[in-house]
Amino acid sequence: MSYQKRSLKSSVEFLLQHFPAVVILGARQVGKSTLTQQILPNATFFDLERDSDYQRINDDPALLLQETNRPIVFDEAQLSPALFRALRVAIDQNRNQPGQFLLSGSSSPELLKNISETLAGRIAIVELDPFDWHEIYGTPASGELLEALIKPERLLELPARFDKQQLLSLCLYGGYPEPVLKKDDRRFYRLWMESYLKTYIERDIRVLFPQLNIDAYKRFIQMLAFSSGDIINASAFARSLDVSQTTIKNYLEIVEGTFLWRRIPSWQKNVNKRIVKTPKGHLRDTGLINYMLRIQDENDMKSHPQFGKIWETFVAEQLIRQFTNQLERLDYYYYRTQNQAEVDLILETENGLIPIEIKAGSVTAKRQLKALEAFIEEHNCAYGLVVNNGDEVYKLSPKIYQLPAVFL
């Protein structure tokens, strides 16, 4: 297994051909710095976590931009608010020249504020997640699946891309580049995850939110691991942590804004039934979930009470990333009625709605399709999917395809 290319690379290259600046956002240690250097290997590179670079930029960012040839890469750009004001002036002096600046940054209130207030209309924004399945095996997604989703009859022509054991391993270890590429060294993997969480909470969060109760937030992250894939009961979280529901809402905004958590809104469009409106969500990386749940191996994971939710997260992230990495427009939701009829994931694409049920088992019974069939009929969807651990693609009903995860 070797790292070759990120699926997002060609998309960033495309944006650099059309925008003066592009920023790559994402959690710590997902490979932003490496990607910027692969995209612009000959550009002048400034790392704002390096004292000398930080000092040089902050002393006189306008002079630095004036004297440095384009293109320029600024890594961890959120550390210098002064840089963004200088970038605006520099871009406006030559607004029609694309590809001048490539930035990367971990989320912070200051970073997003600077982008929205200072560089609006001048910069394209993309998110980089941990490795998707194809990247781990050095075969970035070609877009074949997305083409098949537009014309669902082509789903029957898709080749299997993985075997089931490979997927279990991917689900267990997640997609953070450094530990997953050294996953055979279990001790290193454990120590990396431990260090990652400690650095995220005790350095990044402490610096970004100095008034935050770090001990309570640390316990909150642990609780999220057990609740990943569920609707978050803010009042229950508040009671457990002895904080207010407003504080829990603030914690959720922080963990989402730092790209560890993905919020999945409730589908509320054109619905005549009584539905659950509270969002659900999941930690984006299943390796992080498994580490915090103290899951040791594939067998341990498969027998864990949370395995169904872990697998749902694993598949949902793969599907969402295949769209976003190729700059395809996408909104995502879940659906649940007060009577517990549920659809795990609804993808709203430019070509219509795709309702999806995600199952960890290899066989999906007809009775398990009732909620999906009802949603398809009520919303006049072209088709729906059941993504499970089966062996072949085929129709479970006139408008529902079984698409085993090995074909993703």
C-alpha positions as a printed Julia matrix, in Angstrom:
408×3 Matrix{Float64}:
   0.0    0.0     0.0
   1.45   3.38   -0.99
   0.37   6.98   -1.25
   0.26   8.2    -4.84
  -2.22  10.97   -5.44
  -5.08  12.76   -3.71
  -8.45  12.76   -5.45
  -8.73  16.5    -4.77
  -5.5   17.34   -6.61
  -6.97  17.76  -10.1
  -9.86  19.8    -8.69
  -7.5   22.26   -6.99
  -5.45  22.51  -10.19
  -8.66  23.33  -12.08
  -9.59  26.05   -9.57
  -6.12  27.58   -9.8
  -6.73  28.04  -13.52
  -9.81  30.16  -12.79
  -9.31  31.92   -9.43
  -6.52  34.22   -8.22
  -6.35  32.23   -4.97
  -7.43  28.86   -3.63
  -7.54  27.76    0.02
  -7.52  24.14    1.16
  -9.22  23.7     4.53
  -9.18  20.61    6.68
  -8.4   19.02   10.0
  -4.85  18.72   11.26
  -2.7   16.0     9.7
  -4.92  15.16    6.72
  -2.18  16.04    4.21
  -2.81  19.7     3.32
   0.87  20.7     3.29
   1.86  17.7     1.2
  -0.92  18.39   -1.29
   0.03  22.05   -1.74
   3.62  21.05   -2.45
   2.53  18.43   -4.96
   0.29  20.9    -6.78
   2.85  23.75   -6.88
   6.23  22.07   -6.33
   8.2   25.06   -7.66
   6.29  27.81   -5.88
   7.74  29.85   -3.04
   6.55  28.12    0.13
   5.9   29.8     3.48
   5.04  27.74    6.55
   3.49  30.02    9.14
   4.19  27.51   11.9
   7.88  28.16   11.25
   9.0   31.15   13.31
  11.16  32.68   10.59
   8.39  32.55    7.97
   5.79  33.84   10.39
   7.96  36.78   11.41
   8.83  37.66    7.83
   5.18  37.71    6.77
   3.91  39.63    9.78
   6.66  42.27    9.64
   5.45  43.59    6.27
   3.14  41.24    4.3
   2.54  43.82    1.56
   6.28  44.15    0.87
   6.72  40.37    0.89
   3.96  39.93   -1.7
   5.41  42.72   -3.81
   8.9   41.2    -3.88
   8.0   37.5    -4.24
   7.34  35.91   -7.61
   4.05  34.14   -8.16
   2.76  31.56   -7.4
   3.14  31.56   -3.63
   2.01  28.92   -1.11
   1.06  29.89    2.45
   0.71  26.9     4.77
  -1.38  27.3     7.97
  -2.45  30.73    6.77
  -4.91  31.24    9.63
  -1.99  32.16   11.88
  -1.54  35.56   10.18
  -4.65  37.77    9.94
  -2.46  40.55    8.51
  -1.69  38.38    5.49
  -5.29  38.42    4.27
  -5.51  42.2     4.05
  -2.31  42.26    2.01
  -3.58  39.44   -0.22
  -6.71  41.41   -1.08
  -4.67  44.38   -2.26
  -2.24  42.18   -4.21
  -5.03  40.26   -5.93
  -6.94  43.42   -6.86
  -3.83  44.82   -8.52
  -3.95  41.91  -10.98
  -7.44  40.46  -10.57
  -7.49  38.64  -13.9
  -4.38  36.55  -13.22
  -5.42  33.12  -11.9
  -3.31  30.81   -9.77
  -1.35  33.45   -7.85
  -1.8   32.05   -4.33
  -2.47  28.67   -2.79
  -3.27  28.64    0.93
  -3.95  25.91    3.44
  -5.43  26.18    6.88
  -6.97  24.4     9.79
 -10.29  25.95   10.68
 -10.55  28.79   13.12
 -13.07  31.6    13.56
 -10.41  34.07   12.49
  -9.58  32.16    9.29
 -13.18  31.87    8.09
 -13.84  35.49    9.0
 -10.8   36.64    7.02
 -11.82  34.59    3.99
 -15.45  35.73    4.01
 -14.81  39.4     4.81
 -11.51  40.03    3.04
 -11.24  37.65    0.08
 -14.87  37.06   -0.89
 -15.13  36.59   -4.65
 -11.36  36.32   -4.97
 -10.74  32.87   -3.51
 -12.09  29.36   -4.05
 -12.52  27.15   -0.99
 -12.15  23.36   -0.88
 -12.05  20.87    1.98
  -9.53  18.06    2.31
 -10.6   15.05    4.36
  -8.55  12.05    5.47
  -7.81   9.49    2.74
 -10.76   7.96    0.97
 -10.61   4.25    0.13
  -9.15   4.7    -3.35
  -6.38   7.02   -2.18
  -5.18   4.54    0.42
  -4.64   1.95   -2.3
  -3.09   4.46   -4.7
  -6.01   4.51   -7.16
  -7.89   7.83   -6.81
 -11.53   7.58   -7.88
 -12.0    8.06  -11.63
 -15.55   9.36  -11.52
 -16.99   6.12  -12.87
 -19.28   5.71   -9.87
 -20.62   9.26  -10.17
 -21.36   8.68  -13.85
 -23.24   5.51  -12.94
 -25.26   7.35  -10.31
 -26.46   9.73  -13.03
 -27.49   6.79  -15.24
 -28.34   4.05  -12.69
 -28.59   1.28  -15.29
 -24.8    1.61  -15.51
 -24.5    0.57  -11.88
 -24.86  -3.01  -13.14
 -21.64  -2.54  -15.14
 -19.43  -1.35  -12.26
 -16.45  -3.56  -11.36
 -15.71  -4.57   -7.78
 -12.83  -2.4    -6.55
 -12.04  -3.97   -3.19
 -12.55  -7.18   -1.28
 -14.42  -7.34    2.01
 -11.34  -7.86    4.14
  -9.75  -4.75    2.66
 -12.82  -2.72    3.57
 -12.86  -4.02    7.14
  -9.24  -2.96    7.49
  -9.99   0.47    6.02
 -12.94   0.87    8.37
 -10.84  -0.12   11.39
  -7.88   2.18   10.74
  -9.58   5.16    9.1
  -7.81   7.52    6.72
  -5.32   9.82    8.45
  -2.32   9.49    6.09
   0.59   8.98    8.49
  -0.85   6.3    10.78
  -2.79   4.41    8.1
   0.32   4.0     5.96
   2.09   2.53    9.01
  -0.89   0.61   10.35
   1.06  -2.63   10.62
   2.91  -1.06   13.54
  -0.01  -1.15   15.97
   1.95   0.55   18.73
   2.8    3.51   16.49
  -0.83   3.74   15.38
  -2.06   3.91   18.98
   0.55   6.49   19.99
  -0.22   8.64   16.92
  -3.93   8.72   17.7
  -3.22   9.52   21.33
  -0.91  12.37   20.34
  -3.35  13.65   17.73
  -6.23  14.01   20.16
  -3.99  15.55   22.8
  -2.59  18.11   20.36
  -6.02  18.91   18.94
  -7.59  19.54   22.35
  -4.72  20.87   24.43
  -3.03  23.02   21.81
  -5.36  23.91   18.94
  -8.61  24.22   20.87
  -6.95  25.88   23.85
  -5.4   28.52   21.57
  -8.51  29.08   19.46
 -10.95  29.15   22.37
  -9.01  30.23   25.48
 -12.18  30.58   27.6
 -13.33  27.02   26.88
 -13.53  24.43   29.66
 -10.95  22.05   28.17
 -11.74  19.15   30.53
 -15.45  19.28   29.66
 -14.69  19.55   25.95
 -12.37  16.54   26.17
 -15.15  14.47   27.74
 -17.53  15.79   25.08
 -15.3   14.44   22.28
 -15.23  11.04   23.98
 -19.02  11.05   24.22
 -19.25  11.86   20.51
 -17.39   8.65   19.71
 -20.12   6.65   21.43
 -22.85   8.76   19.8
 -21.37   8.95   16.29
 -24.08   8.25   13.74
 -26.9    9.12   16.14
 -29.11  12.13   16.64
 -27.44  14.2    19.33
 -29.55  14.72   22.42
 -28.2   18.05   23.61
 -30.04  17.91   26.93
 -28.6   14.47   27.74
 -25.1   15.67   26.85
 -25.59  18.77   28.98
 -26.68  16.72   32.0
 -23.75  14.32   31.66
 -21.21  17.13   31.41
 -22.97  19.45   33.88
 -23.07  22.29   31.35
 -25.88  24.16   29.59
 -27.48  23.13   26.31
 -26.11  26.36   24.84
 -22.61  25.14   25.73
 -23.27  21.82   23.98
 -24.43  23.71   20.88
 -21.19  25.7    21.04
 -19.14  22.5    21.37
 -20.87  21.01   18.31
 -20.1   24.13   16.29
 -16.45  23.9    17.32
 -16.01  20.21   16.51
 -17.75  20.71   13.16
 -15.75  23.84   12.4
 -12.49  22.0    13.06
 -13.52  19.27   10.59
 -13.68  16.37   13.04
 -17.47  16.13   12.94
 -19.9   16.08   10.02
 -23.38  17.42   10.72
 -26.16  15.67    8.79
 -29.34  17.8     8.68
 -32.81  16.34    8.7
 -34.62  16.21    5.34
 -37.57  18.59    5.68
 -38.52  19.39    2.1
 -41.91  18.47    0.68
 -42.7   16.22    3.62
 -46.29  15.65    4.75
 -45.44  13.35    7.66
 -44.34  14.16   11.17
 -40.57  13.96   11.07
 -37.63  14.22   13.42
 -36.03  17.61   12.77
 -32.96  17.41   15.0
 -29.72  16.92   12.99
 -27.57  13.86   13.44
 -23.88  13.55   12.71
 -20.69  11.52   12.96
 -16.98  11.82   13.53
 -15.54  11.91   10.03
 -12.82   9.32   10.57
 -13.7    5.78   11.66
 -10.14   5.15   12.83
 -10.56   7.93   15.36
 -13.9    6.48   16.47
 -12.42   2.99   16.89
  -9.45   4.33   18.82
 -11.69   6.16   21.31
 -13.93   3.1    21.65
 -10.79   1.01   22.35
 -11.53  -1.33   19.45
  -8.42  -3.38   18.73
  -9.01  -5.38   15.52
 -11.55  -6.25   12.83
 -13.22  -8.98   14.88
 -13.49  -6.67   17.87
 -15.04  -4.02   15.63
 -17.57  -6.39   14.01
 -18.8   -7.59   17.4
 -19.01  -4.1    18.92
 -22.51  -2.74   19.65
 -21.65   0.38   17.62
 -20.5   -1.48   14.51
 -23.64  -0.68   12.51
 -23.14   3.04   13.1
 -19.39   2.83   12.46
 -20.03   1.11    9.13
 -22.7    3.65    8.21
 -20.21   6.47    8.85
 -17.55   4.66    6.84
 -19.78   4.28    3.76
 -21.41   7.72    4.03
 -18.02   9.46    4.11
 -16.84   7.56    1.03
 -19.93   8.58   -0.94
 -19.83  12.22    0.15
 -16.1   12.57   -0.57
 -16.45  11.17   -4.08
 -18.77  14.07   -4.9
 -16.94  16.85   -3.06
 -13.46  15.82   -4.24
 -14.65  16.28   -7.83
 -16.34  19.63   -7.08
 -19.79  18.17   -7.73
 -22.6   20.08   -6.1
 -23.99  18.09   -3.19
 -26.21  18.5    -0.16
 -26.78  15.59    2.2
 -29.46  14.73    4.73
 -31.05  11.9     6.68
 -34.77  11.19    7.06
 -36.69   9.85   10.03
 -40.38  10.04   10.87
 -41.9   10.05   14.33
 -42.95   6.46   13.54
 -39.25   5.51   13.13
 -39.32   5.1     9.35
 -35.78   6.07    8.37
 -33.5    6.6     5.39
 -29.83   6.71    6.43
 -28.52   9.15    3.8
 -30.13  11.32    1.15
 -27.87  12.86   -1.47
 -29.32  15.9    -3.21
 -27.38  16.23   -6.47
 -27.83  18.31   -9.59
 -29.47  15.24  -11.13
 -32.0   14.65   -8.38
 -32.34  12.89   -5.04
 -30.6    9.61   -4.23
 -31.97   8.02   -1.03
 -29.6    5.43    0.43
 -29.87   2.74    3.08
 -26.53   1.54    4.5
 -26.38  -1.98    5.93
 -23.46  -3.86    7.48
 -24.99  -7.23    6.56
 -24.64  -9.08    3.26
 -28.36  -9.73    2.67
 -31.14  -7.14    2.75
 -34.65  -8.48    3.26
 -37.66  -7.07    1.42
 -39.23  -5.89    4.68
 -36.18  -3.67    5.29
 -36.98  -1.66    2.16
 -40.35  -0.21    3.23
 -39.11   3.19    4.37
 -36.85   3.54    1.33
 -39.64   2.55   -1.08
 -42.04   5.0     0.59
 -39.52   7.85    0.32
 -38.85   7.07   -3.36
 -42.57   7.1    -4.14
 -43.36  10.22   -2.1
 -40.51  12.23   -3.63
 -40.67  10.73   -7.13
 -37.02   9.64   -7.0
 -35.61   7.89  -10.05
 -34.18   5.15   -7.82
 -32.7    4.36   -4.41
 -29.7    2.4    -3.2
 -28.98  -0.2    -0.57
 -25.24  -0.22    0.13
 -24.41  -3.42    2.0
 -21.8   -6.18    2.17
 -23.26  -8.28   -0.61
 -21.33  -9.7    -3.55
 -23.03  -8.31   -6.65
 -25.01  -5.38   -7.99
 -28.63  -6.14   -8.85
 -32.16  -4.82   -8.45
 -33.87  -5.56   -5.16
 -37.09  -4.0    -6.5
 -38.08  -2.01   -9.59
 -36.53   1.2    -8.21
 -33.96  -0.06   -5.69
 -30.47  -1.29   -6.49
 -28.24  -3.29   -4.21
 -24.78  -1.75   -4.49
 -22.28  -3.62   -2.3
 -19.62  -1.45   -0.67
 -16.85  -3.26   -2.56
 -18.11  -1.53   -5.74
 -17.66   1.99   -4.37
